[in-house]
């Protein structure tokens, strides 16, 4: 397996984990503090998976988070935007 394939595999697995955690929150009463915990978790996972790979995903994700944070959105809407973005990235991998 090439380094590129290993990086993609790690990234895909990390994104899958983040998305699954986010989807599980959609079934519960999602508060701003619970959303914030998921957001922090997602940032750590994505930063770790993209560290040293040359992917701009982490910077792009931070930009998305800033956008949803400054918009007047509910925690469900914020989570929905993040999950849609991450699912699109996973499709591209």
Gaussian input, Z-matrix of N, CA and C with variables (Angstrom, degrees):
# hf/3-21g

backbone

0 1
 N
 C     1     B1
 C     2     B2     1     A1
 N     3     B3     2     A2     1     D1
 C     4     B4     3     A3     2     D2
 C     5     B5     4     A4     3     D3
 N     6     B6     5     A5     4     D4
 C     7     B7     6     A6     5     D5
 C     8     B8     7     A7     6     D6
 N     9     B9     8     A8     7     D7
 C    10    B10     9     A9     8     D8
 C    11    B11    10    A10     9     D9
 N    12    B12    11    A11    10    D10
 C    13    B13    12    A12    11    D11
 C    14    B14    13    A13    12    D12
 N    15    B15    14    A14    13    D13
 C    16    B16    15    A15    14    D14
 C    17    B17    16    A16    15    D15
 N    18    B18    17    A17    16    D16
 C    19    B19    18    A18    17    D17
 C    20    B20    19    A19    18    D18
 N    21    B21    20    A20    19    D19
 C    22    B22    21    A21    20    D20
 C    23    B23    22    A22    21    D21
 N    24    B24    23    A23    22    D22
 C    25    B25    24    A24    23    D23
 C    26    B26    25    A25    24    D24
 N    27    B27    26    A26    25    D25
 C    28    B28    27    A27    26    D26
 C    29    B29    28    A28    27    D27
 N    30    B30    29    A29    28    D28
 C    31    B31    30    A30    29    D29
 C    32    B32    31    A31    30    D30
 N    33    B33    32    A32    31    D31
 C    34    B34    33    A33    32    D32
 C    35    B35    34    A34    33    D33
 N    36    B36    35    A35    34    D34
 C    37    B37    36    A36    35    D35
 C    38    B38    37    A37    36    D36
 N    39    B39    38    A38    37    D37
 C    40    B40    39    A39    38    D38
 C    41    B41    40    A40    39    D39
 N    42    B42    41    A41    40    D40
 C    43    B43    42    A42    41    D41
 C    44    B44    43    A43    42    D42
 N    45    B45    44    A44    43    D43
 C    46    B46    45    A45    44    D44
 C    47    B47    46    A46    45    D45
 N    48    B48    47    A47    46    D46
 C    49    B49    48    A48    47    D47
 C    50    B50    49    A49    48    D48
 N    51    B51    50    A50    49    D49
 C    52    B52    51    A51    50    D50
 C    53    B53    52    A52    51    D51
 N    54    B54    53    A53    52    D52
 C    55    B55    54    A54    53    D53
 C    56    B56    55    A55    54    D54
 N    57    B57    56    A56    55    D55
 C    58    B58    57    A57    56    D56
 C    59    B59    58    A58    57    D57
 N    60    B60    59    A59    58    D58
 C    61    B61    60    A60    59    D59
 C    62    B62    61    A61    60    D60
 N    63    B63    62    A62    61    D61
 C    64    B64    63    A63    62    D62
 C    65    B65    64    A64    63    D63
 N    66    B66    65    A65    64    D64
 C    67    B67    66    A66    65    D65
 C    68    B68    67    A67    66    D66
 N    69    B69    68    A68    67    D67
 C    70    B70    69    A69    68    D68
 C    71    B71    70    A70    69    D69
 N    72    B72    71    A71    70    D70
 C    73    B73    72    A72    71    D71
 C    74    B74    73    A73    72    D72
 N    75    B75    74    A74    73    D73
 C    76    B76    75    A75    74    D74
 C    77    B77    76    A76    75    D75
 N    78    B78    77    A77    76    D76
 C    79    B79    78    A78    77    D77
 C    80    B80    79    A79    78    D78
 N    81    B81    80    A80    79    D79
 C    82    B82    81    A81    80    D80
 C    83    B83    82    A82    81    D81
 N    84    B84    83    A83    82    D82
 C    85    B85    84    A84    83    D83
 C    86    B86    85    A85    84    D84
 N    87    B87    86    A86    85    D85
 C    88    B88    87    A87    86    D86
 C    89    B89    88    A88    87    D87
 N    90    B90    89    A89    88    D88
 C    91    B91    90    A90    89    D89
 C    92    B92    91    A91    90    D90
 N    93    B93    92    A92    91    D91
 C    94    B94    93    A93    92    D92
 C    95    B95    94    A94    93    D93
 N    96    B96    95    A95    94    D94
 C    97    B97    96    A96    95    D95
 C    98    B98    97    A97    96    D96
 N    99    B99    98    A98    97    D97
 C   100   B100    99    A99    98    D98
 C   101   B101   100   A100    99    D99
 N   102   B102   101   A101   100   D100
 C   103   B103   102   A102   101   D101
 C   104   B104   103   A103   102   D102
 N   105   B105   104   A104   103   D103
 C   106   B106   105   A105   104   D104
 C   107   B107   106   A106   105   D105
 N   108   B108   107   A107   106   D106
 C   109   B109   108   A108   107   D107
 C   110   B110   109   A109   108   D108
 N   111   B111   110   A110   109   D109
 C   112   B112   111   A111   110   D110
 C   113   B113   112   A112   111   D111
 N   114   B114   113   A113   112   D112
 C   115   B115   114   A114   113   D113
 C   116   B116   115   A115   114   D114
 N   117   B117   116   A116   115   D115
 C   118   B118   117   A117   116   D116
 C   119   B119   118   A118   117   D117
 N   120   B120   119   A119   118   D118
 C   121   B121   120   A120   119   D119
 C   122   B122   121   A121   120   D120
 N   123   B123   122   A122   121   D121
 C   124   B124   123   A123   122   D122
 C   125   B125   124   A124   123   D123
 N   126   B126   125   A125   124   D124
 C   127   B127   126   A126   125   D125
 C   128   B128   127   A127   126   D126
 N   129   B129   128   A128   127   D127
 C   130   B130   129   A129   128   D128
 C   131   B131   130   A130   129   D129
 N   132   B132   131   A131   130   D130
 C   133   B133   132   A132   131   D131
 C   134   B134   133   A133   132   D132
 N   135   B135   134   A134   133   D133
 C   136   B136   135   A135   134   D134
 C   137   B137   136   A136   135   D135
 N   138   B138   137   A137   136   D136
 C   139   B139   138   A138   137   D137
 C   140   B140   139   A139   138   D138
 N   141   B141   140   A140   139   D139
 C   142   B142   141   A141   140   D140
 C   143   B143   142   A142   141   D141
 N   144   B144   143   A143   142   D142
 C   145   B145   144   A144   143   D143
 C   146   B146   145   A145   144   D144
 N   147   B147   146   A146   145   D145
 C   148   B148   147   A147   146   D146
 C   149   B149   148   A148   147   D147
 N   150   B150   149   A149   148   D148
 C   151   B151   150   A150   149   D149
 C   152   B152   151   A151   150   D150
 N   153   B153   152   A152   151   D151
 C   154   B154   153   A153   152   D152
 C   155   B155   154   A154   153   D153
 N   156   B156   155   A155   154   D154
 C   157   B157   156   A156   155   D155
 C   158   B158   157   A157   156   D156
 N   159   B159   158   A158   157   D157
 C   160   B160   159   A159   158   D158
 C   161   B161   160   A160   159   D159
 N   162   B162   161   A161   160   D160
 C   163   B163   162   A162   161   D161
 C   164   B164   163   A163   162   D162
 N   165   B165   164   A164   163   D163
 C   166   B166   165   A165   164   D164
 C   167   B167   166   A166   165   D165
 N   168   B168   167   A167   166   D166
 C   169   B169   168   A168   167   D167
 C   170   B170   169   A169   168   D168
 N   171   B171   170   A170   169   D169
 C   172   B172   171   A171   170   D170
 C   173   B173   172   A172   171   D171
 N   174   B174   173   A173   172   D172
 C   175   B175   174   A174   173   D173
 C   176   B176   175   A175   174   D174
 N   177   B177   176   A176   175   D175
 C   178   B178   177   A177   176   D176
 C   179   B179   178   A178   177   D177
 N   180   B180   179   A179   178   D178
 C   181   B181   180   A180   179   D179
 C   182   B182   181   A181   180   D180
 N   183   B183   182   A182   181   D181
 C   184   B184   183   A183   182   D182
 C   185   B185   184   A184   183   D183
 N   186   B186   185   A185   184   D184
 C   187   B187   186   A186   185   D185
 C   188   B188   187   A187   186   D186
 N   189   B189   188   A188   187   D187
 C   190   B190   189   A189   188   D188
 C   191   B191   190   A190   189   D189
 N   192   B192   191   A191   190   D190
 C   193   B193   192   A192   191   D191
 C   194   B194   193   A193   192   D192
 N   195   B195   194   A194   193   D193
 C   196   B196   195   A195   194   D194
 C   197   B197   196   A196   195   D195
 N   198   B198   197   A197   196   D196
 C   199   B199   198   A198   197   D197
 C   200   B200   199   A199   198   D198
 N   201   B201   200   A200   199   D199
 C   202   B202   201   A201   200   D200
 C   203   B203   202   A202   201   D201
 N   204   B204   203   A203   202   D202
 C   205   B205   204   A204   203   D203
 C   206   B206   205   A205   204   D204
 N   207   B207   206   A206   205   D205
 C   208   B208   207   A207   206   D206
 C   209   B209   208   A208   207   D207
 N   210   B210   209   A209   208   D208
 C   211   B211   210   A210   209   D209
 C   212   B212   211   A211   210   D210
 N   213   B213   212   A212   211   D211
 C   214   B214   213   A213   212   D212
 C   215   B215   214   A214   213   D213
 N   216   B216   215   A215   214   D214
 C   217   B217   216   A216   215   D215
 C   218   B218   217   A217   216   D216
 N   219   B219   218   A218   217   D217
 C   220   B220   219   A219   218   D218
 C   221   B221   220   A220   219   D219
 N   222   B222   221   A221   220   D220
 C   223   B223   222   A222   221   D221
 C   224   B224   223   A223   222   D222
 N   225   B225   224   A224   223   D223
 C   226   B226   225   A225   224   D224
 C   227   B227   226   A226   225   D225
 N   228   B228   227   A227   226   D226
 C   229   B229   228   A228   227   D227
 C   230   B230   229   A229   228   D228
 N   231   B231   230   A230   229   D229
 C   232   B232   231   A231   230   D230
 C   233   B233   232   A232   231   D231
 N   234   B234   233   A233   232   D232
 C   235   B235   234   A234   233   D233
 C   236   B236   235   A235   234   D234
 N   237   B237   236   A236   235   D235
 C   238   B238   237   A237   236   D236
 C   239   B239   238   A238   237   D237
 N   240   B240   239   A239   238   D238
 C   241   B241   240   A240   239   D239
 C   242   B242   241   A241   240   D240
 N   243   B243   242   A242   241   D241
 C   244   B244   243   A243   242   D242
 C   245   B245   244   A244   243   D243
 N   246   B246   245   A245   244   D244
 C   247   B247   246   A246   245   D245
 C   248   B248   247   A247   246   D246
 N   249   B249   248   A248   247   D247
 C   250   B250   249   A249   248   D248
 C   251   B251   250   A250   249   D249
 N   252   B252   251   A251   250   D250
 C   253   B253   252   A252   251   D251
 C   254   B254   253   A253   252   D252
 N   255   B255   254   A254   253   D253
 C   256   B256   255   A255   254   D254
 C   257   B257   256   A256   255   D255
 N   258   B258   257   A257   256   D256
 C   259   B259   258   A258   257   D257
 C   260   B260   259   A259   258   D258
 N   261   B261   260   A260   259   D259
 C   262   B262   261   A261   260   D260
 C   263   B263   262   A262   261   D261
 N   264   B264   263   A263   262   D262
 C   265   B265   264   A264   263   D263
 C   266   B266   265   A265   264   D264
 N   267   B267   266   A266   265   D265
 C   268   B268   267   A267   266   D266
 C   269   B269   268   A268   267   D267
 N   270   B270   269   A269   268   D268
 C   271   B271   270   A270   269   D269
 C   272   B272   271   A271   270   D270
 N   273   B273   272   A272   271   D271
 C   274   B274   273   A273   272   D272
 C   275   B275   274   A274   273   D273
 N   276   B276   275   A275   274   D274
 C   277   B277   276   A276   275   D275
 C   278   B278   277   A277   276   D276

   B1=1.4520
   B2=1.5320
   B3=1.3145
   B4=1.4586
   B5=1.5276
   B6=1.3282
   B7=1.4718
   B8=1.5205
   B9=1.3252
   B10=1.4655
   B11=1.5284
   B12=1.3334
   B13=1.4663
   B14=1.5205
   B15=1.3505
   B16=1.4606
   B17=1.5191
   B18=1.3321
   B19=1.4631
   B20=1.5223
   B21=1.3265
   B22=1.4622
   B23=1.5213
   B24=1.3107
   B25=1.4618
   B26=1.5320
   B27=1.3212
   B28=1.4616
   B29=1.5169
   B30=1.3152
   B31=1.4549
   B32=1.5234
   B33=1.3161
   B34=1.4656
   B35=1.5319
   B36=1.3116
   B37=1.4592
   B38=1.5314
   B39=1.3205
   B40=1.4647
   B41=1.5206
   B42=1.3312
   B43=1.4660
   B44=1.5149
   B45=1.3190
   B46=1.4621
   B47=1.5293
   B48=1.3051
   B49=1.4562
   B50=1.5362
   B51=1.3101
   B52=1.4647
   B53=1.5295
   B54=1.3186
   B55=1.4671
   B56=1.5302
   B57=1.3181
   B58=1.4745
   B59=1.5301
   B60=1.3193
   B61=1.4635
   B62=1.5318
   B63=1.3112
   B64=1.4578
   B65=1.5151
   B66=1.3257
   B67=1.4617
   B68=1.5241
   B69=1.3140
   B70=1.4657
   B71=1.5252
   B72=1.3146
   B73=1.4634
   B74=1.5240
   B75=1.3202
   B76=1.4627
   B77=1.5273
   B78=1.3271
   B79=1.4560
   B80=1.5197
   B81=1.3072
   B82=1.4539
   B83=1.5226
   B84=1.3019
   B85=1.4719
   B86=1.5192
   B87=1.3043
   B88=1.4543
   B89=1.5217
   B90=1.2967
   B91=1.4576
   B92=1.5179
   B93=1.3040
   B94=1.4640
   B95=1.5328
   B96=1.3193
   B97=1.4648
   B98=1.5327
   B99=1.3230
   B100=1.4751
   B101=1.5227
   B102=1.3297
   B103=1.4601
   B104=1.5305
   B105=1.3338
   B106=1.4666
   B107=1.5272
   B108=1.3189
   B109=1.4707
   B110=1.5217
   B111=1.3315
   B112=1.4604
   B113=1.5224
   B114=1.3332
   B115=1.4668
   B116=1.5236
   B117=1.3231
   B118=1.4720
   B119=1.5297
   B120=1.3268
   B121=1.4643
   B122=1.5265
   B123=1.3207
   B124=1.4641
   B125=1.5291
   B126=1.3205
   B127=1.4745
   B128=1.5199
   B129=1.3211
   B130=1.4645
   B131=1.5222
   B132=1.3173
   B133=1.4662
   B134=1.5293
   B135=1.3129
   B136=1.4604
   B137=1.5204
   B138=1.3122
   B139=1.4662
   B140=1.5260
   B141=1.3172
   B142=1.4626
   B143=1.5271
   B144=1.3197
   B145=1.4714
   B146=1.5180
   B147=1.3195
   B148=1.4639
   B149=1.5219
   B150=1.3167
   B151=1.4573
   B152=1.5283
   B153=1.3038
   B154=1.4533
   B155=1.5117
   B156=1.3180
   B157=1.4619
   B158=1.5198
   B159=1.3064
   B160=1.4612
   B161=1.5098
   B162=1.3328
   B163=1.4595
   B164=1.5288
   B165=1.3125
   B166=1.4608
   B167=1.5199
   B168=1.2974
   B169=1.4591
   B170=1.5188
   B171=1.3204
   B172=1.4613
   B173=1.5246
   B174=1.3102
   B175=1.4733
   B176=1.5245
   B177=1.3125
   B178=1.4609
   B179=1.5278
   B180=1.3096
   B181=1.4579
   B182=1.5310
   B183=1.3171
   B184=1.4680
   B185=1.5214
   B186=1.3069
   B187=1.4669
   B188=1.5288
   B189=1.3271
   B190=1.4599
   B191=1.5285
   B192=1.3257
   B193=1.4629
   B194=1.5240
   B195=1.3132
   B196=1.4611
   B197=1.5221
   B198=1.3129
   B199=1.4603
   B200=1.5240
   B201=1.3308
   B202=1.4600
   B203=1.5250
   B204=1.3263
   B205=1.4608
   B206=1.5286
   B207=1.3222
   B208=1.4621
   B209=1.5269
   B210=1.3155
   B211=1.4678
   B212=1.5320
   B213=1.2804
   B214=1.4629
   B215=1.5269
   B216=1.3438
   B217=1.4581
   B218=1.5244
   B219=1.3123
   B220=1.4635
   B221=1.5294
   B222=1.3319
   B223=1.4666
   B224=1.5345
   B225=1.3401
   B226=1.4720
   B227=1.5272
   B228=1.3204
   B229=1.4601
   B230=1.5255
   B231=1.3181
   B232=1.4716
   B233=1.5235
   B234=1.3224
   B235=1.4610
   B236=1.5185
   B237=1.2985
   B238=1.4624
   B239=1.5254
   B240=1.3153
   B241=1.4769
   B242=1.5309
   B243=1.3228
   B244=1.4675
   B245=1.5213
   B246=1.3222
   B247=1.4545
   B248=1.5253
   B249=1.3139
   B250=1.4698
   B251=1.5215
   B252=1.3236
   B253=1.4740
   B254=1.5390
   B255=1.3188
   B256=1.4597
   B257=1.5291
   B258=1.3190
   B259=1.4656
   B260=1.5310
   B261=1.3201
   B262=1.4711
   B263=1.5344
   B264=1.3191
   B265=1.4698
   B266=1.5232
   B267=1.3214
   B268=1.4681
   B269=1.5350
   B270=1.3153
   B271=1.4817
   B272=1.5233
   B273=1.3226
   B274=1.4650
   B275=1.5183
   B276=1.3234
   B277=1.4748
   B278=1.5037
   A1=107.99
   A2=116.46
   A3=120.66
   A4=110.58
   A5=115.65
   A6=121.56
   A7=109.68
   A8=117.56
   A9=121.88
   A10=110.60
   A11=116.49
   A12=120.63
   A13=111.67
   A14=117.22
   A15=120.19
   A16=110.27
   A17=117.19
   A18=121.07
   A19=110.33
   A20=117.26
   A21=120.88
   A22=110.79
   A23=116.94
   A24=121.17
   A25=110.50
   A26=117.33
   A27=121.67
   A28=110.47
   A29=116.99
   A30=121.03
   A31=110.63
   A32=116.63
   A33=120.49
   A34=110.23
   A35=116.83
   A36=121.80
   A37=111.07
   A38=116.65
   A39=121.28
   A40=111.30
   A41=115.85
   A42=119.70
   A43=111.09
   A44=116.57
   A45=121.09
   A46=110.31
   A47=116.76
   A48=121.92
   A49=110.46
   A50=117.07
   A51=122.09
   A52=110.54
   A53=116.75
   A54=121.00
   A55=110.28
   A56=117.24
   A57=119.85
   A58=111.33
   A59=116.26
   A60=119.73
   A61=110.58
   A62=116.38
   A63=120.88
   A64=112.45
   A65=116.25
   A66=119.90
   A67=111.42
   A68=116.69
   A69=119.13
   A70=110.97
   A71=118.17
   A72=121.35
   A73=112.45
   A74=117.06
   A75=120.38
   A76=111.00
   A77=117.82
   A78=121.33
   A79=113.12
   A80=117.96
   A81=122.53
   A82=110.10
   A83=114.95
   A84=119.97
   A85=107.02
   A86=116.20
   A87=121.15
   A88=109.87
   A89=115.68
   A90=121.19
   A91=108.70
   A92=116.11
   A93=120.96
   A94=110.43
   A95=116.99
   A96=119.14
   A97=111.66
   A98=117.56
   A99=119.75
   A100=110.59
   A101=116.21
   A102=119.22
   A103=109.70
   A104=116.91
   A105=121.16
   A106=111.05
   A107=117.18
   A108=120.22
   A109=110.66
   A110=116.81
   A111=119.87
   A112=110.44
   A113=116.82
   A114=120.24
   A115=110.32
   A116=117.31
   A117=120.89
   A118=110.58
   A119=116.36
   A120=121.10
   A121=110.55
   A122=116.71
   A123=120.47
   A124=110.69
   A125=116.98
   A126=119.79
   A127=111.01
   A128=117.42
   A129=120.77
   A130=111.59
   A131=116.33
   A132=120.70
   A133=111.29
   A134=117.02
   A135=120.58
   A136=110.72
   A137=117.04
   A138=119.48
   A139=110.33
   A140=116.48
   A141=120.85
   A142=111.36
   A143=117.05
   A144=121.17
   A145=112.50
   A146=118.10
   A147=120.53
   A148=112.97
   A149=118.44
   A150=122.41
   A151=111.01
   A152=115.18
   A153=120.61
   A154=115.40
   A155=118.37
   A156=120.12
   A157=112.81
   A158=116.49
   A159=119.14
   A160=113.18
   A161=117.51
   A162=120.33
   A163=109.89
   A164=115.99
   A165=121.20
   A166=111.41
   A167=116.85
   A168=121.69
   A169=111.83
   A170=118.02
   A171=120.59
   A172=110.75
   A173=117.43
   A174=120.54
   A175=110.87
   A176=117.04
   A177=120.59
   A178=110.84
   A179=116.85
   A180=121.11
   A181=110.72
   A182=116.64
   A183=119.79
   A184=111.07
   A185=116.59
   A186=120.82
   A187=110.56
   A188=116.82
   A189=120.87
   A190=110.33
   A191=116.69
   A192=119.97
   A193=111.60
   A194=116.71
   A195=120.34
   A196=110.68
   A197=116.39
   A198=121.21
   A199=111.07
   A200=117.94
   A201=119.38
   A202=111.68
   A203=116.27
   A204=120.26
   A205=111.18
   A206=117.07
   A207=119.99
   A208=112.83
   A209=117.40
   A210=121.01
   A211=108.57
   A212=115.95
   A213=121.27
   A214=108.77
   A215=116.22
   A216=122.25
   A217=110.44
   A218=115.28
   A219=120.07
   A220=108.36
   A221=117.64
   A222=119.46
   A223=112.42
   A224=117.54
   A225=120.26
   A226=111.21
   A227=116.91
   A228=120.48
   A229=110.97
   A230=116.77
   A231=120.63
   A232=110.38
   A233=115.05
   A234=120.06
   A235=110.86
   A236=116.98
   A237=121.90
   A238=111.23
   A239=117.76
   A240=120.78
   A241=110.80
   A242=116.28
   A243=119.76
   A244=111.36
   A245=116.64
   A246=119.94
   A247=111.90
   A248=117.49
   A249=120.53
   A250=110.67
   A251=115.87
   A252=120.17
   A253=110.39
   A254=116.64
   A255=120.33
   A256=111.69
   A257=117.49
   A258=120.31
   A259=111.23
   A260=117.16
   A261=120.36
   A262=110.64
   A263=116.39
   A264=120.03
   A265=110.12
   A266=116.25
   A267=119.52
   A268=110.81
   A269=117.05
   A270=119.97
   A271=110.22
   A272=116.85
   A273=120.89
   A274=112.48
   A275=116.53
   A276=119.54
   A277=108.83
   D1=132.19
   D2=-179.13
   D3=-76.30
   D4=163.32
   D5=176.80
   D6=-58.70
   D7=-41.26
   D8=-179.65
   D9=-59.38
   D10=-46.18
   D11=179.92
   D12=-66.27
   D13=-37.52
   D14=177.79
   D15=-65.43
   D16=-42.25
   D17=178.61
   D18=-62.68
   D19=-44.76
   D20=178.85
   D21=-63.28
   D22=-40.27
   D23=-179.92
   D24=-64.19
   D25=-45.03
   D26=178.07
   D27=-63.84
   D28=-43.80
   D29=-179.98
   D30=-63.38
   D31=-46.54
   D32=-179.86
   D33=-60.61
   D34=-45.93
   D35=-179.90
   D36=-61.11
   D37=-42.29
   D38=179.11
   D39=-65.27
   D40=-44.39
   D41=178.55
   D42=-64.35
   D43=-39.69
   D44=178.03
   D45=-59.94
   D46=-43.45
   D47=178.60
   D48=-62.04
   D49=-46.25
   D50=179.70
   D51=-61.94
   D52=-45.71
   D53=-179.07
   D54=-64.17
   D55=-44.53
   D56=179.42
   D57=-60.60
   D58=-42.26
   D59=177.77
   D60=-62.76
   D61=-41.37
   D62=179.03
   D63=-65.74
   D64=-42.29
   D65=179.04
   D66=-62.93
   D67=-36.47
   D68=179.24
   D69=-64.88
   D70=-28.33
   D71=177.81
   D72=-72.53
   D73=-23.81
   D74=-178.86
   D75=-67.78
   D76=-21.07
   D77=-179.01
   D78=-88.13
   D79=-6.94
   D80=-177.10
   D81=-112.52
   D82=177.60
   D83=173.54
   D84=-75.45
   D85=105.15
   D86=-175.77
   D87=-89.21
   D88=113.49
   D89=176.58
   D90=-97.53
   D91=167.74
   D92=177.76
   D93=-61.22
   D94=-38.99
   D95=-179.22
   D96=-68.79
   D97=-36.40
   D98=176.43
   D99=-68.46
   D100=-39.87
   D101=175.82
   D102=-60.39
   D103=-43.88
   D104=-177.85
   D105=-62.06
   D106=-38.63
   D107=176.24
   D108=-62.37
   D109=-43.81
   D110=178.36
   D111=-64.51
   D112=-41.30
   D113=179.67
   D114=-60.25
   D115=-45.39
   D116=178.69
   D117=-61.33
   D118=-43.67
   D119=177.34
   D120=-60.42
   D121=-45.23
   D122=-177.67
   D123=-63.65
   D124=-41.05
   D125=179.08
   D126=-62.70
   D127=-43.62
   D128=179.89
   D129=-63.21
   D130=-44.73
   D131=-179.41
   D132=-63.70
   D133=-45.03
   D134=-177.35
   D135=-70.32
   D136=-40.01
   D137=177.56
   D138=-61.93
   D139=-43.80
   D140=179.80
   D141=-63.51
   D142=-42.96
   D143=-177.06
   D144=-71.96
   D145=-25.93
   D146=-177.60
   D147=-101.79
   D148=-3.73
   D149=-177.54
   D150=-59.96
   D151=118.32
   D152=177.29
   D153=79.14
   D154=6.11
   D155=-177.12
   D156=-93.71
   D157=-16.76
   D158=-176.99
   D159=87.66
   D160=-2.19
   D161=177.75
   D162=-71.44
   D163=139.71
   D164=175.74
   D165=-90.26
   D166=7.76
   D167=-175.52
   D168=-56.42
   D169=-43.90
   D170=-176.46
   D171=-62.23
   D172=-46.57
   D173=178.95
   D174=-63.48
   D175=-41.52
   D176=178.15
   D177=-64.26
   D178=-39.76
   D179=179.38
   D180=-65.48
   D181=-42.17
   D182=177.02
   D183=-60.86
   D184=-37.23
   D185=177.18
   D186=-63.86
   D187=-43.24
   D188=177.09
   D189=-61.22
   D190=-45.26
   D191=-179.12
   D192=-61.25
   D193=-39.24
   D194=177.34
   D195=-63.56
   D196=-40.65
   D197=179.48
   D198=-63.69
   D199=-47.48
   D200=-178.72
   D201=-70.76
   D202=-29.72
   D203=179.47
   D204=-68.46
   D205=-36.43
   D206=-177.19
   D207=-87.05
   D208=-12.02
   D209=176.97
   D210=-83.01
   D211=156.27
   D212=178.60
   D213=-86.73
   D214=77.83
   D215=-175.63
   D216=-120.82
   D217=153.06
   D218=173.71
   D219=-76.03
   D220=163.39
   D221=176.32
   D222=-57.21
   D223=-36.85
   D224=177.76
   D225=-63.40
   D226=-41.70
   D227=179.85
   D228=-66.26
   D229=-41.69
   D230=177.60
   D231=-60.37
   D232=-49.05
   D233=-179.90
   D234=-61.38
   D235=-42.01
   D236=179.03
   D237=-58.72
   D238=-45.82
   D239=178.90
   D240=-61.88
   D241=-43.28
   D242=-179.75
   D243=-64.76
   D244=-45.06
   D245=-179.02
   D246=-63.85
   D247=-41.36
   D248=177.23
   D249=-58.76
   D250=-45.87
   D251=179.63
   D252=-60.29
   D253=-49.49
   D254=-176.89
   D255=-64.42
   D256=-37.01
   D257=176.73
   D258=-65.15
   D259=-37.62
   D260=176.86
   D261=-64.22
   D262=-40.63
   D263=177.38
   D264=-63.35
   D265=-42.92
   D266=179.93
   D267=-62.00
   D268=-38.60
   D269=178.49
   D270=-62.49
   D271=-35.34
   D272=-178.17
   D273=-73.22
   D274=-22.30
   D275=179.30
   D276=-77.88

